[in-house]
Amino acid sequence: MSQAEPLDPLLTAQQWREAGRDVAIATVIETWGSAPRPAGSHLVIDSDGNFEGSVSGGCVEGAVIAEALDVIGSGQAKMLDFGVADETAWQVGLSCGGSIRVYVERLA
């Protein structure tokens, strides 16, 4: 792997946990229509707001990071839905007709 290639977010999550950081992982579990990332994509977030990987883009990613910080604090996993049926679809950048479902959980 060259240095220009991004790290696997799951490996990053493991390294961050081993370093004693509180970590959440977001996983795309379902997509419909136009979605920037396929199901199975991961975003790892630590309690300081550092992140690696991607589950979408734009405002969706920002919203997922904010929710992940809540998950880290509470320990309660969340299912997040973003899409055309959601009245915030235009705000989060899915106005092109797609939707995604993202599961966010704290790593123990």
C-alpha positions in Angstrom: 0.0 0.0 0.0 1.4 3.4 -1.0 1.3 6.3 1.4 -1.2 8.0 -0.9 -3.9 5.4 -0.2 -6.3 5.9 2.6 -6.2 3.6 5.6 -9.1 1.1 6.0 -11.5 2.8 8.5 -11.9 -0.5 10.4 -8.1 -0.7 10.9 -8.2 2.9 12.0 -11.0 2.1 14.5 -8.9 -0.8 15.9 -5.8 1.4 16.2 -7.7 4.2 17.9 -9.3 1.8 20.4 -5.9 0.2 21.2 -4.7 3.8 21.8 -7.4 4.2 24.4 -9.7 6.5 22.3 -13.5 6.3 22.5 -14.7 5.4 19.0 -17.9 5.0 17.1 -18.3 3.4 13.7 -21.0 4.3 11.1 -21.9 1.8 8.5 -24.1 2.2 5.4 -26.5 -0.6 5.6 -28.9 0.3 2.8 -29.1 2.6 -0.2 -31.8 3.4 -2.7 -31.4 5.4 -5.9 -28.5 7.8 -6.2 -26.2 7.4 -3.2 -22.6 8.4 -3.1 -21.3 5.4 -1.2 -22.4 1.7 -1.4 -23.8 -0.4 1.4 -20.9 -1.6 3.6 -19.0 1.7 3.6 -17.6 2.8 6.9 -16.8 6.0 8.8 -15.0 5.9 12.1 -15.2 8.8 14.5 -13.5 9.4 17.8 -14.7 11.5 20.8 -12.6 14.5 19.6 -14.4 14.5 16.3 -11.6 13.0 14.3 -12.8 10.8 11.5 -11.7 8.6 8.7 -13.6 6.9 5.9 -16.9 7.9 4.3 -20.6 7.0 4.4 -21.8 9.7 2.0 -20.6 13.3 1.6 -21.5 16.8 2.3 -24.0 17.5 5.1 -24.9 13.9 5.5 -21.4 13.1 6.7 -21.5 16.1 9.1 -24.8 14.9 10.5 -23.5 11.3 10.9 -20.4 12.6 12.8 -22.6 14.7 15.1 -24.8 11.7 15.8 -21.7 9.5 16.4 -20.5 11.9 19.1 -23.8 11.5 20.8 -23.5 7.7 20.5 -20.0 7.8 22.0 -21.4 9.8 24.9 -24.5 7.7 25.5 -23.4 4.2 24.4 -26.7 3.9 22.6 -26.6 2.9 19.0 -28.6 4.8 16.4 -30.2 4.1 13.0 -30.1 7.1 10.8 -32.1 7.6 7.6 -31.4 10.3 5.0 -33.3 10.6 1.8 -36.0 12.0 -0.5 -38.8 11.2 1.9 -37.1 13.1 4.6 -38.0 16.8 4.7 -34.3 17.6 5.2 -33.2 15.8 2.0 -32.4 19.1 0.2 -30.4 20.3 3.2 -28.3 17.2 3.5 -27.4 16.9 -0.2 -29.6 14.0 -1.3 -31.9 16.1 -3.5 -30.9 14.1 -6.5 -33.3 11.3 -5.5 -31.3 8.9 -3.3 -31.6 7.7 0.3 -29.3 5.9 2.7 -29.6 4.2 6.0 -26.6 4.4 8.4 -26.1 2.4 11.6 -23.9 4.1 14.2 -22.5 2.2 17.2 -19.9 2.7 19.9 -17.0 0.3 19.8 -16.4 -1.4 23.2 
